[in-house]
Amino acid sequence: MLDRSAAPEGTAPPRQPILNIPGAVLATLLVLLAIHAGRLAIPDAWDDLLFKKLAFVPGRLTYLVAPDRVVDSVVRLAGEGPEAYRQAQIGRILIGDGSPQPWTLLSYGLLHADWAHIGLNAIWLLAFGTPVARRFGAGRFFAVLATTTVAGALAQWAAHPLDVAPVIGASAAVSGCMGATLRFMFQPQVPMAAIIDAAGEGRRQAFLQPARSLRGLLADRRATTFMVAWFVTNLLFGLGSGSLGLASGPIAWEAHIGGFVAGLALFRLFDPVPAEAEAALDPAPPPAGPEGPA
């Protein structure tokens, strides 16, 4: 039997748009694509200058407080063979006059190595940036992207303080959206399918539920399984992509982890939905069954 309650008799139900992407997510994707296309269109010398000014180099921050350590690292690298020598020379150029270029903690997220790199980030941003943008709104969404991008750069620096290899890509911000989404993806009150497919009133209910506390989230087996799978996958791709021929250069997996943890831990700073009492937010998950959550 057809349910005609959604629209008056004789009228067609409202159509859902084919591409139901939040404006903030679409704008982010268009900016990233435009920057990459523009880099391909300009002369190589200009692109090299742009890369030098916008890419994040961990050694630049260390050079500010311990320049001798960075110089010694570059000298040692240059003596490890022809390819290492080439990398050392590129690193020397990127270090330049030794200025820290603090804006690169953020601007590196605007650059990508190739179309495959930006395409992969775009897919994951659509998947996990969309629910964050729907819950937070445009302003807070951009703030999350910026914060997790910086967190990713700091994590990369903490792991490789003497590294002079450039770090680029929006992967830390995408990972931050994954961490943020995790805080409200596995809601006891809302099936996960509603988070993905909700529209109209269902979307309002799905995206305005108070978020789980970290303690409640870590007690949820579905959430911890997702986190373990994400960390394992990230490590496998980060440590093995070069030998498997899956990337043209090393993957900055430490930056991914920094962005993810920041999105997960700093969620409350951006969440516009008021928190409720923890006991109400984190009841024991209902048993799986025909009427349980999907």
C-alpha positions in Angstrom: 0.0 0.0 0.0 1.4 3.4 -1.0 2.1 6.0 1.6 0.6 9.3 0.3 1.0 11.2 3.5 4.2 12.9 2.3 2.4 15.0 -0.4 -1.2 16.2 -1.1 -3.2 14.0 -3.4 -2.7 14.8 -7.0 0.8 16.3 -6.5 4.2 14.7 -7.0 6.4 14.3 -3.9 9.3 16.8 -3.8 12.3 15.7 -5.7 15.7 15.2 -4.0 18.6 16.8 -5.8 20.9 14.3 -7.6 24.0 15.8 -6.0 23.1 16.6 -2.4 26.4 18.0 -1.4 26.7 20.8 1.2 27.9 24.1 -0.3 30.9 24.2 2.0 32.1 20.8 0.9 31.5 21.7 -2.8 33.4 25.0 -2.4 36.3 23.2 -0.8 36.5 20.7 -3.6 36.3 23.4 -6.3 39.1 25.4 -4.6 41.4 22.3 -4.4 40.7 21.3 -8.0 41.2 24.9 -9.3 44.5 25.2 -7.5 45.8 22.0 -8.9 44.6 22.8 -12.4 46.2 26.2 -12.1 49.5 24.7 -11.1 49.5 22.6 -14.2 48.8 25.6 -16.4 51.5 28.0 -15.1 55.2 27.8 -16.0 57.3 25.3 -14.0 59.4 28.0 -12.5 56.2 29.7 -11.0 54.9 26.3 -9.8 58.3 25.6 -8.1 58.1 29.0 -6.3 54.5 28.3 -5.3 55.4 24.9 -4.0 58.3 26.4 -2.0 56.1 29.0 -0.4 53.1 26.7 0.4 54.4 23.2 1.1 55.1 22.3 4.7 58.7 21.2 5.5 59.1 19.9 9.1 62.8 20.8 9.1 61.9 24.5 8.8 60.4 24.6 12.2 63.3 22.8 13.8 65.8 25.1 12.0 64.3 27.9 13.9 65.6 26.5 17.2 68.3 24.0 16.2 69.7 24.9 12.8 72.9 22.9 13.2 70.9 19.6 13.6 69.0 20.3 10.3 72.1 21.1 8.4 73.9 18.0 9.7 70.8 16.0 8.6 70.9 17.4 5.1 74.7 16.7 4.8 74.2 13.1 6.0 71.4 12.6 3.5 73.5 13.9 0.6 76.1 11.3 1.3 73.7 8.3 1.0 73.7 8.0 -2.7 72.6 9.8 -5.9 68.8 9.8 -5.1 69.4 10.8 -1.6 71.8 13.6 -2.8 69.0 14.9 -5.1 66.5 14.9 -2.2 69.0 16.7 0.0 69.4 19.4 -2.7 65.7 19.8 -3.0 65.5 20.0 0.8 68.2 22.7 0.9 66.2 24.7 -1.6 63.0 24.3 0.4 64.7 25.3 3.6 65.9 28.5 1.9 66.9 31.2 4.3 65.7 29.2 7.2 62.5 31.2 7.9 59.8 29.0 9.5 57.0 30.1 7.1 54.4 29.4 9.7 51.5 29.7 7.2 52.7 26.5 5.6 51.2 24.6 8.6 47.9 25.4 6.9 48.7 26.1 3.2 50.2 22.6 2.5 46.7 21.2 2.5 45.9 23.2 -0.7 48.5 21.4 -2.8 48.4 17.8 -4.2 51.0 15.7 -6.0 48.8 14.6 -9.0 45.2 14.0 -10.0 45.1 10.6 -8.3 46.1 12.2 -5.0 43.5 14.9 -5.2 40.8 12.5 -6.5 41.3 10.1 -3.5 41.1 13.0 -1.0 38.0 14.3 -2.8 36.2 11.0 -2.5 36.9 10.8 1.3 36.0 14.4 1.8 32.6 13.8 0.1 32.0 10.8 2.4 33.1 12.3 5.7 33.1 16.0 5.2 29.5 16.0 4.2 28.1 14.9 7.5 30.4 17.2 9.4 29.3 20.2 7.2 25.6 19.3 7.7 26.0 19.2 11.5 28.4 22.1 12.0 27.5 24.6 9.2 30.0 26.2 6.9 31.9 28.3 9.3 32.6 25.6 11.8 33.3 23.1 9.0 36.1 25.3 7.6 37.4 25.8 11.2 37.6 22.0 11.6 39.5 21.7 8.3 41.9 24.4 9.3 42.5 23.0 12.8 43.0 19.4 11.7 45.3 20.5 8.9 47.5 22.3 11.4 47.3 19.3 13.8 48.5 17.0 11.0 51.5 19.2 10.2 52.5 19.3 13.9 52.2 15.6 14.1 54.4 15.1 11.1 56.9 17.6 12.6 56.9 15.8 16.0 57.6 12.4 14.2 60.2 13.8 11.8 61.7 17.1 13.1 64.7 16.9 10.9 62.9 15.9 7.7 63.4 18.3 4.7 60.9 16.4 2.5 57.8 18.5 1.6 54.4 17.5 3.0 51.4 18.3 0.8 47.7 17.3 0.6 44.4 17.6 2.3 44.6 14.1 3.9 45.0 15.4 7.4 41.9 17.5 7.1 40.0 14.6 5.6 41.2 12.4 8.4 40.0 15.1 10.8 36.5 14.9 9.3 36.6 11.1 9.8 37.4 11.6 13.5 34.7 14.2 14.0 32.1 12.1 12.2 32.9 9.2 14.5 31.6 11.2 17.4 28.1 11.2 16.1 28.1 8.3 13.6 27.3 5.5 16.0 24.3 7.0 17.9 22.2 4.7 20.1 19.2 6.8 19.2 19.7 7.0 15.5 20.5 4.1 13.1 23.7 4.8 11.1 21.8 4.6 7.9 19.9 7.8 8.9 23.2 9.6 9.2 24.0 8.7 5.6 20.7 8.8 3.8 18.6 11.2 6.0 16.6 14.0 4.3 14.3 16.7 5.5 13.1 16.1 9.1 15.0 12.9 9.3 18.2 14.7 8.5 17.5 17.3 11.2 17.0 14.5 13.8 20.0 12.5 12.6 22.4 15.5 12.6 21.2 17.3 15.6 21.5 14.5 18.1 23.9 15.3 21.0 27.3 13.6 20.3 28.7 10.7 22.2 31.2 11.4 25.0 34.7 10.0 24.3 34.2 7.5 27.1 30.9 6.3 25.7 32.3 6.2 22.2 35.3 4.0 23.2 32.9 1.7 25.0 31.0 1.1 21.7 32.3 -1.9 19.9 31.3 -0.6 16.5 33.3 2.6 17.0 36.4 0.9 18.3 36.3 -1.5 15.4 36.2 1.4 13.0 39.1 3.1 14.7 41.3 0.0 14.8 40.5 -0.7 11.1 41.3 2.9 10.2 44.6 3.0 12.1 45.7 -0.4 10.7 44.8 0.6 7.1 46.6 3.9 7.5 49.7 2.3 8.8 49.7 -0.3 6.0 49.3 2.2 3.3 51.7 4.6 4.9 54.5 2.1 5.5 54.0 -0.1 2.4 52.7 2.1 -0.4 56.2 2.9 -1.7 57.3 -0.7 -2.0 54.0 -1.6 -3.6 54.1 1.2 -6.1 50.9 2.8 -4.8 52.4 6.3 -4.4 54.9 8.5 -6.1 56.4 9.4 -2.7 56.2 8.6 0.9 52.7 8.9 2.5 52.7 11.2 5.5 50.7 8.8 7.7 51.7 10.6 10.8 49.9 13.7 9.6 46.8 11.6 8.9 46.9 10.4 12.5 47.3 13.9 13.8 44.3 15.1 11.9 42.2 12.2 12.9 43.0 12.5 16.6 42.4 16.3 16.5 39.0 15.8 14.9 38.0 13.2 17.4 39.4 15.0 20.5 38.5 18.6 19.7 35.0 17.8 18.4 33.3 19.6 21.3 35.0 22.9 20.5 33.2 23.1 17.2 29.9 21.2 17.9 26.9 23.5 17.8 24.6 20.9 19.4 24.5 21.2 23.2 25.7 18.2 25.1 23.3 16.4 27.4 24.0 14.4 30.5 26.5 11.6 29.8 24.1 9.0 31.2 21.5 10.0 28.7 24.0 10.1 25.8 25.7 6.8 26.4 23.2 4.1 27.4 24.1 0.5 26.8 23.8 -0.3 23.1 20.6 -2.2 22.4 21.0 -5.8 21.3 21.2 -6.5 17.6 18.0 -7.8 16.2 15.2 -7.0 13.8 14.3 -3.8 15.7 17.9 -2.9 16.7 20.2 -0.4 15.0 21.4 -1.2 11.6 
